[in-house]
Each structure stands twice: as C-alpha cells, then as structure tokens.
C-alpha cells in the first residue's frame, strides 16, 4: 500500500462503471486524490507528501490523473460520485464545467482542496500564502535599494497569480514607490512550446522599452526562465542591468544559467497536511466541523538573479535551507555550524548579526509555526504535536507557544473556526 495507484481510462460508460467498482473494492482505509497533471513538478511534490503520510497512517492513496483534460476529469469525477469513497483530495485546477460534480462529492464525503480554491461550501482548503510570499519578494528588491520595479504576471489570472499581483502593488504603495503600468506585463498562460514561442516576442518588446525597470518580480519561475533567456539574448546583465525574483522554487528553473531568487513553499508539507486534515475529518465524521483554511508560510530563497552573492551569503542561504529541512529533528547550533563549516560560537554570533535574531529563536519560530498547523489540522495530542515539531521538552513548548500566540496550545486549538 506504499505506492499511489495511477489509473488509465478511456471515455466509455463501461470504464466509469469499472472504475467505480474498483473504488468500491478499495473502500476500506483508502482515500482518493484527483490530480490535474502528476507530471507537473508542483502536483508531483504535493502528491508525494500526501502519499507518504497516508501510508504512515495505514491508508492507501489512489491517485487519479485527468491530464488537464476536462472530459477525462468529468469521467473520473462521475466514477467517484458513483462509488463508495471515504474521502477525497482535489489537487490543483479544475474545469468550471465540472464544478457540479465536485460539489456532489463534497456533499457525500470529507474533501480537501490543495491550491486553486473552489467555490464550494464545506471544502477544506490548503495552500501557500501567495500574498505574503509575494510581499517578501518585492520587499527584498526594495531592501536592495531598487526603486524602479516592474512585474510580469499571467492571464487568465488564477487566484494565486492575482494574490501575487496585488502584493506587488501593495508593497510599492507601502514603500511610497511609483507603480508604472508600462512596467507591468500580463502574458498569456500556457505550457506548450507553441505558448512559449508566442510569449518570447512579447517579453522582448517589453525589455526593449527606452526606460526599463531595474528589477522585476515575476509571478512564476517557469516564466522567469523565459525572461532570463530574453534578457541574455538582448545583451543585458543579471542582476547588474536588471534584477529578478521569481516564485515557486521549481527545481528545473533554479538550475538556470543565472540561479533564480524565488519564493519557496514546502509542497510536500502541503500534501502531508492535506492528508492529516482529511483523516481528521474522517475520524470526526458525523460531527459538525466547519470548513478550514490553512495558508502555509513561504520562504524567500536568495540567489544570484537579484544580488551578487559572496561565498559568505551563499553559506547563510545553505544554513537557512538546512534549518527548514531539519527543524523537526533534535537540532543543535553545532550541527548546523558544521554543515556550513564554521566554529559554533562564531556561527551563533554571526547568525544574530546577519538575521537580527538568535539561532534558537529562528529554530523555535519554525517549530511553533509547524505546531500551530498541526493543532489546526489534526487531532494529535498536544504532547505528540510538540514531539513532531521537534521540541524536546513539553513545558518548554507550552511556554514558547503561549508567549508567541498569547494563548495555550489547548486554547489555540479550541478557538480555531473549524472546531
């Protein structure tokens, strides 16, 4: 039961009946994930985290991939409607024409949406904080001294892109910087080679303006990779002529010729939290549980596209990444200092100088954010949550939590709207 089960389908009613019968046979300790396109890095990362958690909890995760086809999507949705299923996770986008079937499934069993919110009551929602992440990206450029900042976005604009665009405008307004509409370019969305070929001339035309912005916030890494290509073709230098910040920290695009500064959301964690929340709903099925929304806090990853990195700056980036990946463990200053090749005392002193906070304060902040997510999306005991978040002492966890959130962990859980 460790592997998710992808299924190939055709368009026949026989296939719908056969798939429904298959789901009925797998009903016990099985949850369904309906995904837009498992070959997409975003979807694959979320699905991997979801599958890992489902298996660890004794559940099988069956993944149905509709490959961006509205017709295929409807067939899969109809099969789920016709079957006895315990719960569903909807992963990423949908065709509006199929919203009626999504609503039917939500009415019959607990469901969680990851990304791209659907207008359906009682549907739990988990995603990254796109507005907050975009704010951190634009503020990074402002802190570097940039005052002439542009933005590349996409049309049609899904909710995440809209949130990132609004954050760009708000960040500039809050910094009393001008928003120049000719420095904002909305490009047609599309992931095919043909779509890419159509966008490149538009990007080059934008970059050929007599007066260019000195920095760009780009709403997605894959789009930023196209901008990098055009900038270099036109003989401009990154970040000297124009600094760039993308969004998503998609692995293929972090390996571009100019390493891309970007905003990272822990996608596997989103998948893990989706399954945790779904299993919570299953354990409390029949009780009145209000819909819940979780926005995971993203992280700014600084690379060479926004500022010339010294070996020292790269070392601190490595330290932050290591902390993000290992904060749930029994981590010490000496361990992280050893990773970046510094004396522990020197590392501890310099960490405070660079980030304006102590190493232990940053580590505890990561753990507290994670514990708050677990309190909101699971029914684990407080002791278990403290352990999962990396705290070695329950009393220390209680003290730090109350100091940070002004309530105890028990009261925090009680006050959540989904209770």
N, C-alpha and C positions, 0 to 999 in steps of 0.2 A: 504493500500500500504506500510505498515511499514515493512513487512517481505519479505525476499528474497524468491524466489519460486524454490525449487529443483524439478527436473523432473526425473522420472524413464523412461528408454527407453529400447526397445529391438533392434534387428538388422534388422528389416524389412523395406522395402521401404515405407510401409503404415505408419509406425511410423515417418519416416523422413517427409513425406508429412503432417502428422497430426501435428507434432511439428512446421513445417514451417507455417502452417495455424494458429496455436496458437500464434506464434510470430507476425504474421501479425495483428492479432486481438489486440494484446497488443502494437502495434507500437507506439502509441502516448504517449509521456512522459515516455518512457521505454528504459532502456539500459540493455545490456546483459553482464554477467560475465561468462566466460568459465574457470572453475577451475579444477586443476588436482585431488584434493582429499580434500574435505571440512572437513574430519575427522582429517586431519593433523593440528596441532596447528598453524603452520605458515599460512596456507591457511585460516583457520577459523578466525584468528585475522585480516588479511587483508580484508577479506570479510565482517567482522563485521563493520570495519571502513568505508568501501565503502557503505554498506547498510545504515548506519546512515546518511551519507552525502547525498546520493541520495534521501532519504526520506525527509530530511530537505529542499531540493531544489525542492520538488514536483515531483520527479521522482520515478518510480518503478524499482527496480533492480531484474532481473530474473537471478538466478544462475544456470548454467548447469554444473553438476559434471560428469566428464568422468572416475572417479575412477581408474586412472592410466592405463586404457585400450586403446591402440592405435586404436582398431576397434571402440570402443564406441566414442572415440574422433573424429574419422572421420565422424561418423554418425551425431554427434552434429554439427560439422563444416559444413557438407553438408546442414543440415537443416537451419543453419544461412545464408549460401550462397543463399539458395532458398527463403528466407524470406525478407521482407522489415524491416530492423532494423535500428535504429538511430545511435547506436554506441556500441562498444564492449570493454571490458577489458579482457585481457588474463592474467590469474593468474598462474604463475609458469611454470613448464616444459611442453614440447611437444614432440611428436614423430616426428623425422625428415621426416618420410614418409608422414606426413600430412602438411608439410610446404607449399605446393602448395595451399591448401585451406585457410590457414591463409593469404597468400598473396592476394588471391581473396577477402577476407573480408576486408582487409586493403585498397584495391583499391576501394571498394564501399562505405565505411563509416569510420568516425573517429574511431581510435582504440588506446588503451594504453596498454602497456605491463608492468606488475609488476614482477620483478625478471626474471632471465634467459633470457637474451636478444636474440631476434630472428633476423636473418639477412634479414630484410625486410625494404626497404626504406619507409619513411613517418610513421613509427610506433614509437609513443612516448614511452619513457622508464623511469620507476621509480623503484629505488631500493635503498638498503643501500650501503654506501661506504665501501665495503668489504676490500679494500686495506687499507684505513685509519683506520678502526676498528681493523684490524689485527696488524697494526703498533702499535696502542696504547696498545694492549695486550702484544706484545713482549717487548715493551719498559717498560711496567710495571714490567716484570720479570727482565729486566736489571737494572732498578732503585732499585729493591730489593736486588741487589748485585749478581745476578746469572750470571755466565759466561759460564756455560755448559748447553746449552738449545737445546732441541730436538723438533721435530714436528711430529704430526700424521695427515695425510691427507687421501683423498679418491680417488679411481679410479673406473670408469672413472671420470675425474675431470670436473665438470661443471664450468662455468665462475667464480662463487662466490668462489669456492674452489681454483681455480687457482690463483685468486687475493690474497687470504689469504696466500697461499703458497709463492707467490712472495714477499709479505710484510715481511714474516718471514725471508727470505733470505736477503732482503734489510736492514732490521733492524739490523741483526747481522753484515752485512758488514759495515754499517754506524758506528756501535759501535766498529769496529775492533775486532770482536769476530769470532772464527773459526766456520765454518759450517761443521759438521761431517756427512757424508752421512749415516753412520750406525746408527745415531740418528734420521733419518728421515724414517718414516714407512708409506707406502701407502697401505691402506686396501681396500678390495672390498666393494663397496657400496651395500646396501640392508637393508630393514627394517623388514624383516620377522624373525621369531625365528630361522629358519634354517641359515639365513645370519649371525645372531648374534653368533650362535654356531660355525660357520666356522671362525669367526674373533677372538674369545677368545683365541684359541691356538696361533695364530699369535701375539697377544698382549703379552701373557705370554712369548713367546720366545723372543720378543723384550726386555721385562723387565728382562730377565734372562742374559743379556749381562754382562760380567765381569766388565765393566765400564759403569755405567748408567749416563745419563744426570741428572742434579739436578733440572731441570724444563722442563716442556713440554707445548707447545702451541698446542692445539687440535682444529681442524677446525670446529667441531660441538659438541654441548652439548650432544647429544644422544650418540656420540662416546666416549666422555669424561666419561659418566656414566659407560660404559663398562671398560674403563681404570681404573676407581676408584675401580670397583669390583675386577679386576685382581690384582691391587696393594695391596689391603687389603687381598686378598687370599694368597698372597705371603709374608705376614707379614711385609710389608713396611708401613711407616707412611707418611701421607699427612698433612702438607707440609714439615715436617722435612726431610724426605728422598728424596722426590720429590714433587715439587710444580706444580700445574696445572692451566691453564687458558683455558676455552672453548670459544664457540662463539654461539650467538643467544639469550641467556637468555630465553630458553624454560622452561616454568613453571615446568613441571614434573621433569626436571633434576636439577633445582635449589633446589629441595627438597631431594636431595640425602643425604646419611649419612654424607658426607662432603660437606657443601654448596659450590657451584662452582662459582669461579671467572669467569666472562664471559663478552662478549660484547653484548650490547642490542641495537636493532634497534626498533623504535616505529612502529610496523607493522600496527596498526590501523591508524596511521598517513599516512602510505604509501597508504592504501586503500582510505582514505579521499582525499589525493592529486590526486590519480588516477581519482576519480570521478570529482573532481574540474577541472582537466585538460581536461577530456573528455567533460564536459559541456561547457568549454571554446571553444573547437573545434566545438561543435555543434552550439554555438552562432555565430561563425565566419565561418560557413560552406560556401564554395564557394570562400573564400578568400585564398590567398597563405600563408600558415602557415608552416614554416619549422619544421621538427621533433625536439623534445625537450627531453633532458635527465636530470633527477634530481637524484642526489645521496644524500640521507639523511644521516646526520651526526650521527654516532652511539655513544654510551656512554659506558665506561668501568665501570663494576659493580664489586667491590672488595669484595670477601667473603673469607671464611676460607681455601679454597683449595690452595691459593697462599701465604697467610701470616697469622700468628696468630693474630686475631683481638681482640683488647681490647674493653671494653664497649665504650670507647671514639671513637674509629674508627668506630664501628657499628653505633654510634649516627650520625657521619658525613655522613655515607652512607645513613642513613634514611633521613637526611636533603637534600642531593642531589636528591634522588628519589622523595621526596615531591616537590622540585622545578621543576623537569622535568615534573611532573604530573599536576602542578598547575600554571605554569608561565603565562598562558594566563589570569589568574584572577588578580584582584587588590590586589596584594600580598605585605605584609609588612614584615620587619625584625621580628617584634613582633610575627606575626602569625607563622612563621617558627620556631622561638626560642621556642614558646610554644609547638609546636609539639615534639621537642626533649628535652623539659624540662630544658631549660636554660634561664637565665636572658638575655633580648635583647641586652644590652650593652656588656655583656661578650660574647654572641654568635657572635655579629658583629666583635668584636676584634679577637676572636679565628678563625672565618671563614677566615679572611685575613691571619692569621698565618699559617693555615693548607693548604689553596689553593693558596696562593700568589696573591689573588685579592680580592677586596671588594665584599660583598654580592650583592650590587646593580649592580656592573659591570658584575657579573656572570648572574644575572637575566636578565639584558639588552642584554647580548650576546645571551641567549636562545631566547629572543623575536625578536632580529634582524635576527637571522638565520631563524626563522619561517616566518617573514615578507618577507624576500628575496625569500623564497619558494613560498609564495602566489603571489608575484609580477611576478614570472616566470611562474606560472601555472594557474592563474585565471585572470579575468578582473574586479575584485572588485576595487572599488575606493581606492585611497591612504588612505582616511580617514577611510574607512571600514577596510582596512588591519591593520592600526595602532590599531584600536579598537580590532580586532580579536587577535592580537598579545599581547594584554594586556597593551598597552600604554594609559595612562590617558590624555596625552597632545599631540596634533598633532605637535606643534612646537618642543617639546622635541624629538619626534620620528624623525622629519626631521633632527634635529641637530645631534643626535646619529648616524643615518643612514649614513649621509654624512661623518661624522668623521670616521666611520668604513669602508665604501665601496668607499670613495673618490668621490662619485657621489650622486646626489639626488635620491630619490626613483623613480621619473619620468624618469630620465636618465637611471637608472639601468634597469627599465622595457624596455625602448626603445632599449637598447643595447643588450638585450637577443636575441640569434640567432633565436628563433622561431618566432619572430615578423615579 
